[in-house]
Amino acid sequence: MARAMLVACTLLMANAAHSYTDLDYVVAVVDDDVVLASELISRLESVRKQMQAANVTPPPNEVLFSQLLERLIMENIQLQMGERAGVRIDDESLTNALEGIAAQNNMGLSEFTNALAADGIDYREFREDVRREMIIARVQRARVNSRIYISDEEIDAFLASPLGRLTLSDEYRVGHILIAVADDAEPAAAAAAEAKANDLYQQLKEGADFRALAIANSADSRALEGGDLGWRKAGELPTLFADRVFELEVGETAPPIRSGSGFHIVQLMEKRGVGTAEMVEQFDVSHILVKPSEIRTEQETEMLIRDLHRRILAGERLDDLARRYSEDPGSALAGGELGWSEPDKFVPEFAAVVRATPVGELSEPFRSSFGWHVLTVKGVREQDMTVEARRNLAVRVLHSRRFEEELQEWLREIRDEAFVEIRMQQQGETS
């Protein structure tokens, strides 16, 4: 097998300059599809160019050949799985992905296309390569996500662990002004520095611009950046004023702090993280949904919802009518009750009406992608979602760590289950 691969690799590389038509023989059979020599040569040339651009010494030909052939086999297996599952990447999604790749390279799509051409890369081929990568990524997410289960116990353990506390700790953006004075300075110099610090503190309390005062007065190394220390985790804040920062509200400034180097003024400019209260607006909504069908036209459906709207205004109860007429299986039996929800969880047309309807009033009939609705908003509240946000973030972190482990195991499984026959046509043998 190794000798056959080496000979085949040598022959392929020797003939790489020939047209792909001359080389288009089967190098591997993979279930119901094949890997062609042209695909392997194309991938070999691409990888060699990348290594050359990165000034990386490529491995021996037979090693590179073996690695790339195995990669093409694995891609082929997953693309066939995607085909059988009906996974498709439409042109709009593909173009959006390409624009994202271009943006990562600080280019527009047209500029990026020209850059590819300058590197000898055909844009259409590159576009299809990205489409295949997106299909494979969707197949992997669908198959691997179904293998991952994260229990409440795992979430609790992660939140209590040092890694969990570090990952979920808040971040603080702090402004710092230093009025320098030596620890052994004359009393008059120390008093003057203290007076200056107090004056700046008073100006900041009255609304002065922190950045401008820092640039004009601070002796700190970040003075020209407006005293901005950037985003830092709690444990990364200078010990001297960390405790003061934790006590501040965003935009608030602490009184001057004395140290051996002078007087420090700190302002909490911003704060972010799941420890920060996350308040969301929720609406308690009930509705009736009726849908057009083969036995009820669009016009008849609209007439029905308008009749129900009229009956509710005349005094009939929405919940009674919802149980009789609503075609929303999730809420009909509950009298149309959707419970407390954020509008963003609904389709845009429904969310817009929820936000526009005053509490206790009935909306006008309206159309969404599901059909015709009428709704009422029974209440509005601000809900603290901080705990839920922390647990959701913990789930995402745990899932990300678990995904890679499960992905490698799944790839091994599908490789073992696939029928793969490697053919070395030039040698007149298979293996």
N, C-alpha and C positions, 0 to 999 in steps of 0.2 A: 504494500500500500504506500509506504513512504517513498520507495524508489519510483513507483508509478507517478506519484504526485510531483516528485522532483523533475522527472523527465517531461511530464505534461507542462509543468510550470516553465521549464526552459524553452520548450517549443512555443508556448503561448507568448512568452516575452520576446522571443526571437522574431515572431511574426506580428508583433503588435502594430507595426506600421502598415500592415496590409488592411484592406477594407474589411469591415465587420461581416460583410456578406460572405467573404471567403472563410471566415472563422466561425460562422454561426452554426456550430454543431453543439450537441447536448453534452454538458459536462456533469450534470446531475439530474436525476429524476426525483421529484419531491411530490409524493402523493399523486394528485391529478395534474401536476404541472411539471415544468422543467426549468433548469438554470442553463442559460446559453453561454457559450464562450464569449460572445460579444459583451454580455453583462459583466462577466468577470474581468475582461480586459479593460472595460470602461472604469470599473471600480478600482482596478490596480493603478491605472494612470491617475485617477483622481486622488487616491491616497498618497501616491508618490509625490504629486505636486504639492499637497498639503504638508507633507513631511519636509520637502525641500524648502518651502516658504518659511516653515518654522525652524529651519536649520537642525532637523532631527535626522539622525542616521537611521535609515530603514533596516529592518531585520533581513536575514537572508531570504532570497526569493521563495524558497519552498515554504518557509514559515509564514511569510506574508500571503502567499497563495492559499495555504491551508486555512488561515484565519479568515480571509475574505470569502472563500468559498463557503465556509461554515456560516458566516454572517448572512450571505445571500440565501442559503438554505433556510435559516431561521426566519428571515424576512418573508420568504416565499410561503412558508407554513402559515404565518400569521396573516398574510394577504389573502390566502385561500380561506382562512377562517372568517375574515372580514367579508369576503365575497359571499360566502354561504349565509352569513348573518345579515346580509343586505346593508352593510356599512357603506355609506357614500359621503364624499366630500364635495359639496356643490362649489361652483366657480366663485361665488361671492365669498364664501368662507375661506377658500384657498387664497383669493386675492387679499383678503384682510390679513391672513397669516403672512403673506409675502410682504405686505406693507409693514407689518410688525418687525420682520427680519431686517428690512431696509432701515427702519427707524433705529433699531439697535446699532446699526452701523452709521448712524447720523446722516442718512440719505433718504431722499424720496424714492418712490418705486422706479421712476424713469431713470434717475441717476444710478440706482442700484443695478438696473438692467444693463446700463452701459458699462458699469464696472465689471459685471460678469463677463460681458463680451470682451472687454480688454484682457481678462484673464483666460480667454479661450473657452468659456463655459456657455453653452447654448441655453438661452433663457427658457425655452419650452421644455427642454430636458430637466433643467433645474426645477421648474414649476411642477413637473410630474413627480420628481423625486420628493418634493415637499408634500405633495398629495399622498404619496405612498407612506411617508413617515406619519402623517396625520391619521391615516387609516389604521396603521399599526398601533399608534398611541391610543386610539379609541378602543381597539380590540383589547389591548392590555388593560386599560382602565375597567372595561366591562367585565373581563374575566377575573382579574386579580382583586378588584374591589369586593366582588361577591365572596371571596375567600377570607376577608378580613372582618373580624368581629372584635369590638373593643367594649369590654364590660365596664359597668359603673365602678367596680372595685379597682380596675386598672386606672381609670380616670382619677379616682381618689388618691391612689398611691402616687401617681405622677404629680398631682398638685401638691402633695406633701413632701416630695423629694427635693433635694437641693437643685437638681436640674430644672424641675418644674417651677420652683420659686424664682430661679434666675430667668427662665424663659418667659414667665408671665409677669415679671416685675414691671412696674411703671417706668417710663422714661421721662426725664425732665430736661427742658431747654432753659438754661440759666444765663442771665446777663451778669457780668462782674465788673465792678469798678474798683481799682486800687488807688488809694491816696497814700503814696509811699512816705514812710518816715522810719528812720532807724530806731531800733529798740533802745539804744542808748543816746537818743537825740536829746538836745537841750529841752527843758520844759516848755520854753516859748515855741520852739519848732513843733513839738508834739501837740501843743495846744492849738497852733495855727492849722495843723493838718486835721485835727479833730473838728475844728470849727468849719473847715472846708467840707469835710465829709458830711457833717450835720446839715450844712446848707444844701448840698447836692441831694441829700435824702429828702429834705423838705420840698425841694423843687420837684422831685419825682413823685412825692405824695400828691402834689398839686397838678400832676399831669404832664410834666416835662418829658421830652423824648429821651429815653434811656440811651439809645444808640448815639445821639448827638452829644450827650454829656460824657459818655465813655470816650468817644474820640477826642474830645477837647480836654479831658481832665485825667483819664486813667493812666497809670504807670504799668498796667498789666500788659503782657505780651500780646493779648488779643484786643488791644484798644482800637486798632484800626479796623477791626471787624465789628466795631460797636460794642465790644465787651462780650460778644456772644460766644459762650463756651460750647455750643452745639448740643446735640441730644446725648444724654448720658443716663445709664441705668443708675438706680439708687446707690448701688455699691461703688460706682465710679465717681461719685461726687466728692470733691475735697472734704476731708473730715472736718475741717475748720467750720464750714457753714452748712454741712449736709442736714443737720437737725433743723436748722432754721428754714431751709428750703421746704422740708416736708410740712412745715406749719403754714406755709404761704398759700394763698389763693392765686390763681393765674392772674398776672398783671400787678400783683402786690410786691412791695419792696420791703426788705428787712432793715431795721436800724443798723447803723454802722457797727462792724465787728472789729475789735482790736486784735492784732497779732504782732509778731516780731518784725514783720515787714511793713506794717502800716495799718490803715483802716480800710476795711472791705465793705462794699455795698453790693448786695445781691438782689436780683429781681427774678421771680419765676415768670418767664416769658410764655412758656407753653408746657403742657403736660399731656401725656398720652399713655395708653396702655389699658389692659382689661381691668386693672384695679380702679381706674377712673369710672365714676358712675356713668353708666350708659342708659340714658333715659330715652325711651321711644314712645311715640304717640300711638295709642291703640283705640280702635273703634269697636263697639258692640253692635253688630249688624244683623238684621234679619232680611230675607228677600224671598221673592218668588221668581222662578225661572220657567219659562215655557219655550219650546223649540219647534221650529218648522220641521215637517216630516213629509213622508210620501202621501199621508192622508190629510195633512194640514199645510196649506200654503203659507208663504211668508206674510201675505196680507191678512189671512185668517188668524195667524199667530199674533200679529200686532193688534188686531181687533180684540182678541181674547185678553191680552195683558192690559189693554186700555179699559176693558170692561171690569177686570179685577181691580184695577186702580180706582175706578169710579165706585165700586162696591165698598172698598176700604174707606174711602172718603165719606161714604154714606153711613158708616158705622160698623160694618162687618170687620171681624178680627183678621189681621194678616196671618196669624199663626193657623187659624182654622182653614183659611183659603189655601195656605201653603201645603197643608196636609192633603188637601183634596186635589190641588191643581199643579203644584210645583213638580218639575221634572229634574230637580237637582237631587240625586239619590243620597248625597251626603248630608242634606239638611231638611229634606221634605218631612221626614217622620218627626223631626224636632221642631216642627212648625216654622221652618225656614231659618232657624237660629244658626248663625255662623260663629257665634262666640266672639271673644276679644281677639282682634287680629290687627296687624299693621297693614295699611293699605297696599304697600308694595308687594304683599303676598298675593294680591289679586291681579287679574289682567288689567291693563292700563285703563280701558273704558270703565270698568267697574270701580277701580280705585279713584278715578276722577270724580265720579258721582258720589262715592262715599265721602270724600273730602268736602264736596260742595253742599251736602245735605245737612241742614241744621239738626241738632239733637231733637228727637221727638216728632220730626216731620217726615212726610212721605215724599219720596222722589217722584219725578215724572217717569213714565215708562221710557226705557232706553235699550239700545241694542249693543250687545257685545259679541265676541267671537263664539260664545256658547248659545246665544239666543236672546230672547227678550226678557228684561228684568223690571221689577219694581222693588225698591228697598226702603228700609227705614233705619236710621241710626238711633239706637237707644241710649248710647252713652259714649263719652270720650274720656280717656285718662292718660296720664303719663306713667309709664311702667318702668321700673328699674330692672334692666336686663343684665346687670353686671355679673351676677353669679352664673347665669346661663352663658354669657359671653366667655367667661373664664373656662367653663367646661367645654364649650364648643371649640375654643382654641386648643385646649388640651387634646381633644379628639383629633383635630387636624394634625397636631404634632405627632401624636402616637400613630395615626394612620400613615403619615409620611414615612416614619421610621419603619413601620411594618411593611409598607408597600414594596420597598426594594427587596426585602427578604423574600416575600411571597412571589414577587416577579421572577426572581432567579429560580425558585423552586418550580414555578409554573412553566418556565421556559425549558427546564430540564425534562419535565413531564411530557410536554408536547413534542419535544425532539425525540424522546424515547418511543412515543406512540406513532410517530409519522413513519411512512415508508420512504426511505431515502436510499437511492442507488447512485453511487458516484461512478461516472464513466470516464475512462481515459481513452478517447477514441483513437488517438495516434498510436497507442500501444496495443490496440486491438484487444483490450481487456477491460473488465469491470471489477469494482471492489466496493 
